[in-house]
Amino acid sequence: HWSITNFHGSMEVTPKNRTERAFAVVVLVFGMISFSSFVSIITDMILQVRHFRKKKTEQRQQLRNYFQRHNISAQLMIGVKRYLEYNTEVDKDFVEDKELLKALPAVLQKSVLLEARAPIMVNHRLMS
């Protein structure tokens, strides 16, 4: 009861004995740790998105610089841009697989990818 009323501060309820005080302290510590973890996770997610966008922007800028340096025609630049946009949408899951598994050793990466893609291989016309 005390912990719930303490969150929005509407009632004067205080712990009366050692057990209630210990419970109050445990609840407060647990609440602080939970809230801190939640804020930390959200902050980390935002930073990962910002890092991904920054990396993508840098890659696009490098590609533009390359095209300008080598005098690539506007039509070809547009074609490359469309291909890259389409390719990243289609291969989004595959890129995420690579990013997800990059911490694993190469042998484990290959094993996981082989097992994950085995149903596709079994059902393919060339493999039957």
VENVENJO-V293355 format. One record per pair of residues at least 4 apart in sequence whose C-alpha atoms are under 6 Angstrom apart, sorted by the first residue. I is the first residue (numbers start at 1). J is the second residue. If there is no record, write none. Layout:
I | J
I | J
This chain:
2 | 6
2 | 13
5 | 9
15 | 20
15 | 21
18 | 22
26 | 30
27 | 31
30 | 34
32 | 36
65 | 69
67 | 71
67 | 72
83 | 87
84 | 88
87 | 91
88 | 92
96 | 100
98 | 102
104 | 109
110 | 114
113 | 117
114 | 118
